[in-house]
Structures are given as structure tokens and as C-alpha cells.
Amino acid sequence: MRMIVDTDAGVDDVQAIMMALNHADTEIAAITCVTGNTHVDWVTRNVFAMLDVVGAGPIPVFRGAEQPLLPGTWTGEARVHGEDGLGNYTKRQPTARQLQDEPAALALVRMANEAPGELTLVTLGPLTNVALACRLDPEFPHKIARFVFMGGAELAMGNTNNLSAEFNVYCDPEAAAVVLDAFPEAEMLSWEATVRHPFTWEQYETLAAGTSRAAEFFRDTTGSAVQFLREQLHAPGFYIPDPLAMAAALEPSLVEESSFHYVAVETRGALTRGQTVVDHFGASGRSPNVHIIKAIDIATIYAMFEQMLS
């Protein structure tokens, strides 16, 4: 599998990318960066820090959109990801890696044209870069072999100030609306699926106690997220939204249950802007466009984490 990862490089994003780097049958052809959990300039630094920690080879990294399609509407998520997006990570080292000169959206279009039908696109943040690619080349969605995204709330159980909206979609609802309207099919790992599939706190502690450089990085970058989950959300375990989406992309057989529906995005509601609106019963008459992942093999995903951090 050749994969492009579009990311806002928060705590769980880097875990997801590490999973892909550790997967024997996957090549990351490019990483495109977008503002979301933190500003895109921090995102690029976070990607470089992670790549250096795991000793990854040269991977093209592209800087993308620094604002949503409607500027001025974005606020980062420092409560979970720290001010830098990586849990206020203090062990950054100088890097020899450099950004590509090409903007992310242009790179997405170019790569899809160079290898039509060959690339899997996995998005872990707001969909701004992908929306721009869709507008630059209306055929772009049809040149992507498979599109998997972490985002949305299938039952309107959001995690933002607009209570029915999930964070990635909430950051740029217009972009999400453009993308879901453009792609004939997508696979969605929702916030509800995230909540249904945590690692237990005992599992988290076991992973964080590892002695490898990757395990140390995992431990050093997850403190703010763990504090928020335990003290603010009173979560039953450690949530891994982006790694769940990545696992579904890497190993489709891990998906234990999904359903296929028409999904659109609310962009105007005073209380519901950013909500993913799911036609559960086909009442709209619109063709289904999103496979909503409902259940996934969390035991195997934990084993993937153990191997990745060993």
C-alpha cells in the first residue's frame, strides 16, 4: 500500500503515523500538514520530531493550510495536545529534515495524477488541504484508491463547543462538506467509535512503561492528554481516535462492523455547525457515500502498539 497521510500532528496523530511506518506492507509516500490541533507550523515540527525519534527514512513533508476555508474560525485544542500540539514535548532535537517547497494541496493533486488509482489517503485532522485539492482538480477524488478519515460523529455525540460536532469537522465544516460531497466513497472513524474502543488505563500504563526510544516518546507526549481524559472527561481509558482510523486503513479486516450511509455536513446551524448529518434510514434518497466504522478489533490494535513501541 502506498499512503498519503494528511495530519494536524497532535498526540494521537503521531501514534497513527508511527503505526503506518511500522507496518511491513505500507509505504508512506508523503505527509501533508494542516492547522487543527495546533498551528501548521507546529504540525510540521511535530512530524519531523516523530520521524527522527523512530529513525524513519526520507519522507516528503508538505506544509498545507494554516487557516480553515473561512479564516478566523479556528481554535486549537491545547487542553488535550498542549500548546505545541505534542503534549508540550521538551526533548526536541535539531533536525536535518526540511519541508518540500510545494504547497500540500498542489502536492496532493500532483501525486494523484502521477499514480491514479494507486494511493490510499488517510486524514487525521481537518479536511482543508483535501478540500482545496478537490477544488483544484474535480477529478482528484476519483484518482484516490481509498479514503479513510478520522472525524465526524455518527450519532451527534460531539466533543466541541457545538455539542453535536466532532473536532476535526468542527475546525473546518466547509472543507468537510466539500470533501464528502466530492468523494464517491469514504470510510469514517467517528468520535463515538473512539469512545467505544479505548485502551484500558492498565494497558496505557504498560505501554508507557516501555524502555525503547519510541515508548519514551509515547510517554513524554501523552501526559496532557491523559490528564484531560482522566480529570475532565473521566474517561474509562485512553482514547486513540487517529490510530483507530489508521488501523482500519492498514488492516481492513480489523473492522468488525460498519454501515454505509449518505453523510453531509451542517455548516450554518447556530448550535450544530460542524455536525455530520447521517441519513440512517435512506430518507433523503441520496446515494450512500460514507462507510461508518462501528466496531474494530481493539485487541489486535493494542498488539500493534506493543510491537510499535517495543
C-alpha positions in Angstrom: 0.0 0.0 0.0 1.2 3.5 -0.9 -0.3 6.0 1.5 -0.5 9.8 1.9 -1.2 10.9 5.5 -2.8 14.3 6.0 -2.3 15.4 9.6 -2.6 18.1 12.2 0.1 16.2 14.2 -1.3 16.1 17.7 -0.6 13.4 20.2 -2.7 10.7 18.6 -1.7 11.7 15.1 2.0 10.9 15.6 1.0 7.5 17.1 -1.1 6.7 14.0 1.8 7.7 11.7 4.2 5.5 13.7 1.8 2.6 13.2 2.0 3.1 9.4 5.8 3.4 9.5 5.9 0.2 11.4 3.6 -1.7 9.0 5.6 -4.0 6.8 3.3 -3.7 3.7 2.9 0.1 3.8 4.9 2.9 2.3 4.2 6.5 3.3 4.6 8.4 0.1 4.0 11.8 1.7 2.8 13.6 4.8 0.8 16.7 4.3 0.3 19.1 7.2 -2.7 21.2 8.2 -3.7 23.5 11.1 -6.0 21.8 13.5 -4.9 20.6 17.0 -2.2 23.3 16.7 -1.0 25.7 14.1 0.5 24.1 10.9 4.0 25.4 11.8 4.0 23.4 15.0 2.5 20.5 13.0 5.5 20.3 10.7 7.9 20.4 13.6 5.9 17.6 15.3 6.1 15.4 12.2 9.8 16.0 12.0 10.3 15.2 15.7 8.4 11.9 15.4 10.2 10.9 12.2 13.6 11.5 13.9 12.6 9.6 17.0 11.7 6.4 15.0 14.6 6.8 12.6 12.4 7.0 9.5 14.0 7.4 6.1 13.4 10.4 3.9 9.6 11.1 3.5 8.4 14.2 1.7 6.6 16.5 4.1 4.4 19.4 2.8 3.1 22.4 4.6 -0.6 23.0 4.0 -3.4 25.3 5.0 -2.8 27.5 8.1 -6.4 28.6 8.3 -9.8 26.9 7.6 -11.6 27.9 4.3 -13.3 30.6 6.3 -10.5 32.3 8.1 -10.7 33.3 11.8 -13.0 30.4 12.9 -10.3 28.0 14.2 -9.2 27.4 17.8 -6.6 24.8 18.7 -7.0 22.1 21.3 -4.3 22.8 23.8 -6.2 21.1 26.6 -5.5 17.8 25.1 -2.4 18.3 22.9 -0.6 21.1 24.7 0.3 24.4 23.2 2.7 22.8 20.7 0.3 20.0 19.8 2.6 17.3 21.1 1.9 17.5 24.8 4.4 20.3 25.4 7.2 18.0 24.3 10.5 19.2 25.8 13.0 16.8 24.2 13.0 18.1 20.7 16.4 17.8 18.9 17.7 19.8 15.9 16.6 18.1 12.7 18.1 17.9 9.2 14.7 17.4 7.7 13.2 20.1 5.5 9.8 20.9 4.1 9.1 20.5 0.4 8.6 23.8 -1.4 5.3 22.7 -2.9 2.0 23.5 -1.0 0.2 20.5 0.3 -2.9 20.8 -1.9 -0.8 21.1 -5.0 1.2 18.1 -3.9 -2.0 16.0 -3.4 -3.2 16.8 -6.9 0.2 16.1 -8.5 0.7 12.8 -6.7 -2.8 11.6 -7.6 -2.2 12.5 -11.2 1.1 10.7 -11.2 -0.3 7.5 -9.7 -4.1 7.4 -10.4 -5.9 4.6 -8.5 -2.8 3.7 -6.5 -2.8 5.9 -3.4 -4.6 5.5 -0.1 -5.4 8.8 1.6 -5.7 8.8 5.4 -6.7 12.1 7.0 -6.2 12.7 10.7 -7.2 16.3 11.0 -9.4 19.0 9.4 -10.0 18.4 5.7 -8.8 21.8 4.5 -6.0 20.5 2.3 -8.2 17.8 0.8 -11.0 20.3 0.0 -8.5 22.6 -1.7 -7.3 19.6 -3.8 -10.9 18.8 -4.7 -11.4 22.3 -5.9 -8.1 22.4 -7.8 -8.9 19.2 -9.6 -12.5 18.0 -9.5 -11.3 14.5 -10.6 -8.9 14.2 -7.7 -11.3 12.1 -5.5 -11.7 9.6 -8.4 -7.9 9.2 -8.6 -7.6 8.1 -4.9 -7.9 4.4 -4.4 -9.2 4.6 -0.9 -10.1 7.5 1.5 -10.2 6.9 5.3 -10.7 9.8 7.7 -10.9 10.3 11.4 -13.7 12.7 12.0 -17.4 13.2 12.5 -20.0 12.0 15.0 -22.4 9.4 13.7 -24.9 10.0 16.5 -24.2 13.7 17.1 -22.2 12.9 20.2 -19.6 15.6 19.6 -16.5 16.8 21.5 -16.6 20.5 20.9 -18.4 23.7 22.0 -21.0 22.8 19.3 -22.1 19.7 21.2 -23.1 17.6 18.2 -19.8 18.3 16.3 -16.6 16.3 16.3 -13.3 18.4 16.5 -11.8 17.7 13.0 -15.0 18.5 11.2 -15.8 21.4 13.5 -12.4 23.0 12.7 -13.4 23.4 9.1 -17.0 22.4 8.3 -16.9 23.9 4.8 -13.9 21.8 3.9 -15.6 18.6 5.3 -18.7 19.5 3.3 -16.7 19.9 0.1 -14.8 16.6 0.6 -17.8 14.4 1.5 -19.7 15.9 -1.5 -16.8 15.2 -3.8 -15.7 11.7 -2.9 -17.9 8.9 -4.1 -16.9 6.8 -1.1 -15.1 7.4 2.2 -14.6 5.4 5.4 -15.2 7.3 8.7 -13.8 6.6 12.1 -16.1 8.7 14.3 -15.8 10.1 17.8 -18.4 7.6 19.0 -16.3 4.7 17.7 -13.3 6.3 19.5 -15.2 6.3 22.8 -16.3 2.7 22.3 -12.7 1.5 21.7 -10.3 2.8 24.4 -7.2 1.1 25.7 -7.7 0.4 29.4 -5.7 2.6 31.8 -3.7 -0.5 32.7 -2.9 -1.1 29.1 -1.8 2.5 28.7 0.4 2.3 31.7 2.0 -0.9 30.3 2.8 0.9 27.0 4.1 4.0 28.7 6.4 1.9 30.9 8.4 0.7 27.9 12.1 1.4 27.6 12.6 1.9 23.9 13.0 5.4 22.4 9.6 5.1 20.8 8.0 4.2 24.2 9.8 7.1 25.8 8.4 9.4 23.1 4.9 7.9 23.7 5.2 8.5 27.4 6.6 12.1 27.1 3.9 13.2 24.6 0.8 11.8 26.2 0.8 13.4 29.6 -1.5 16.3 28.8 -4.0 14.0 27.0 -4.0 11.6 29.9 -4.6 14.4 32.4 -7.5 15.8 30.3 -9.1 12.4 29.8 -8.9 11.4 33.4 -9.7 14.7 35.1 -12.0 16.4 32.6 -13.8 13.6 30.7 -13.5 11.0 33.4 -12.8 8.6 30.5 -12.7 4.8 31.2 -9.5 4.5 29.3 -7.0 6.1 26.9 -8.7 7.2 23.6 -6.8 6.7 20.3 -9.0 8.2 17.6 -6.4 8.6 14.9 -4.7 5.2 15.5 -8.1 3.6 15.1 -8.6 5.2 11.7 -5.1 4.3 10.7 -5.6 0.7 11.8 -8.7 0.4 9.6 -6.7 1.7 6.7 -3.7 -0.6 7.3 -5.7 -3.7 8.1 -9.3 -3.6 6.7 -10.0 -7.0 8.2 -9.8 -5.4 11.7 -13.2 -3.6 11.0 -15.8 -5.8 12.7 -18.9 -3.8 11.9 -19.7 -0.9 9.6 -22.7 0.6 7.8 -23.0 2.6 4.6 -25.0 5.8 4.6 -25.3 9.2 3.0 -23.5 11.7 5.2 -23.5 15.5 4.8 -22.1 18.4 7.0 -24.1 21.1 8.7 -22.3 24.5 8.1 -25.0 27.0 9.2 -26.6 25.9 12.4 -26.1 28.1 15.4 -25.9 25.1 17.7 -24.9 22.4 15.1 -22.3 23.9 12.8 -19.8 21.1 12.1 -22.3 18.2 12.7 -22.0 15.3 10.4 -25.6 14.6 9.5 -26.2 10.8 8.8 -29.2 9.6 6.8 -29.6 6.4 8.8 -32.8 5.2 7.1 -32.3 6.4 3.5 -35.0 9.1 3.8 -33.1 11.6 1.7 -33.0 9.4 -1.3 -29.3 10.3 -1.7 -26.8 7.6 -2.6 -24.7 6.4 0.4 -21.2 7.9 0.4 -19.6 7.0 3.8 -18.8 3.7 5.4 -19.2 4.4 9.1 -17.0 2.1 11.2 -18.8 1.0 14.2 -16.7 -1.8 15.7 -13.0 -2.6 15.3 -10.6 -5.2 16.8 -9.1 -3.2 19.7 -7.1 -6.3 21.0 -5.2 -6.5 17.7 -4.6 -2.8 17.7 -3.2 -3.0 21.2 -0.8 -5.7 19.9 0.2 -3.4 17.1 1.0 -0.7 19.7 3.1 -3.2 21.7 5.1 -4.1 18.6 5.5 -0.5 17.5 6.8 0.6 20.9 9.0 -2.4 21.6 
